[in-house]
Amino acid sequence: MTQDIVGVWHLETFHDVDDSGRPMGEGPLGPDPSGLLIYTPDGHVSVSMMPAASTPAPGPSYMGYAGEWRMRDGVLVHHIRISSRADWVGIEQSRLATLDGDVLTVSATREVDARPRRRQLVWRRAARPGGAR
């Protein structure tokens, strides 16, 4: 999957999910988040996400970071160099990732409000300029 995820992706959904993978209400960026995820062939990653401009979200108004990515033992690892969250700078975050055609699903368990939460983001491959994927 390593080279298959190279490219540009648009965020479709971002939810906390239960043990069976079902969404638990709105995600931290509200019901209609916007996002852009970029994986380069040489190992760089950039993520930018925000709630829809017309919809206030329960959480932050913008989330973003950039750094390097790699696959390690089938797990996607992001090494964060810069971030809208100072506590993320310099850390590595591991994610489970599945690719189904032009849909990339990424999930991880994170500590939120002092409890573990599984978060799932679904991304769709962006069309290239001119409409080709």
C-alpha positions in Angstrom: 0.0 0.0 0.0 2.9 2.3 0.5 3.1 3.9 -3.0 -0.7 3.5 -3.5 -1.5 6.3 -0.9 0.8 8.8 -2.6 -1.3 11.7 -3.8 -3.9 14.2 -2.7 -7.0 13.2 -0.7 -10.1 15.1 0.4 -11.7 14.5 3.7 -15.2 12.9 3.6 -15.9 12.1 7.2 -14.2 12.4 10.6 -15.9 10.6 13.5 -15.3 9.0 16.9 -16.4 5.4 16.4 -17.5 2.6 18.7 -15.9 -0.9 18.9 -17.9 -2.0 15.8 -16.8 1.0 13.8 -20.1 2.8 13.9 -20.0 6.7 14.2 -20.8 8.1 17.6 -22.5 11.4 16.8 -20.8 14.3 15.1 -17.0 14.3 14.9 -14.8 16.9 16.4 -15.1 19.0 13.2 -18.8 18.9 12.9 -21.1 17.2 10.4 -19.4 18.4 7.2 -15.7 18.8 7.7 -13.2 19.9 5.0 -9.8 18.5 4.7 -6.8 18.0 2.5 -4.2 15.2 3.0 -1.1 15.1 0.9 1.4 12.2 0.7 4.5 12.7 -1.4 6.5 9.9 -3.0 9.6 11.0 -1.0 7.9 10.6 2.3 6.4 14.0 3.2 2.9 14.4 4.6 0.7 17.4 5.1 -2.8 17.5 6.7 -5.2 20.4 7.0 -8.8 20.1 8.3 -11.5 22.4 9.4 -15.3 22.4 9.9 -17.4 23.6 7.0 -17.3 27.4 6.9 -21.1 27.5 7.5 -21.2 25.0 10.4 -19.7 25.7 13.8 -18.1 22.6 15.2 -17.9 21.3 18.8 -14.1 21.3 18.7 -11.3 23.3 17.1 -11.7 25.6 14.2 -8.6 24.3 12.4 -6.3 21.3 12.7 -3.2 20.8 10.7 0.3 19.3 10.7 3.1 18.4 8.4 6.1 16.1 8.6 7.2 12.7 7.2 5.3 9.4 6.7 6.3 5.8 6.4 4.8 2.4 6.6 6.1 0.2 9.5 4.9 -3.4 9.8 1.7 -2.5 7.9 1.0 0.5 10.1 1.0 4.1 8.8 3.3 6.3 10.9 3.4 10.1 10.8 6.4 11.9 12.3 5.1 15.4 13.0 7.4 18.4 12.4 5.0 21.3 12.6 1.4 21.4 14.0 -1.4 23.6 15.1 -1.0 21.7 18.4 2.3 22.4 20.0 2.1 19.2 22.0 2.3 17.2 18.7 5.5 18.7 17.4 8.3 16.1 17.3 6.1 13.0 18.0 5.2 10.0 16.0 1.6 8.9 15.6 0.6 5.5 14.3 -2.5 4.8 12.3 -4.3 1.8 10.9 -5.0 2.4 7.2 -7.0 0.6 4.6 -7.3 1.5 1.0 -10.3 0.5 -1.1 -9.9 1.9 -4.6 -10.0 5.7 -4.2 -11.1 5.6 -0.5 -8.5 5.7 2.2 -9.8 5.0 5.8 -7.4 5.9 8.6 -8.1 5.2 12.3 -6.3 5.5 15.6 -7.1 5.5 19.3 -6.3 8.8 21.1 -6.7 10.1 24.5 -9.5 12.7 24.4 -10.8 14.3 27.7 -8.7 11.8 29.7 -10.3 8.7 28.0 -9.4 6.7 24.9 -11.4 7.3 21.8 -11.1 5.6 18.4 -11.2 8.2 15.6 -11.8 7.3 12.0 -11.2 9.6 9.0 -12.4 8.7 5.5 -10.5 10.3 2.6 -11.3 10.2 -1.1 -8.5 10.5 -3.7 -8.7 14.0 -5.4 -9.2 14.2 -9.1 -6.2 15.5 -11.0 -6.6 18.9 -12.7 -8.6 18.1 -15.8 -10.7 15.5 -14.1 -8.5 12.4 -14.2 -7.8 10.4 -11.0 
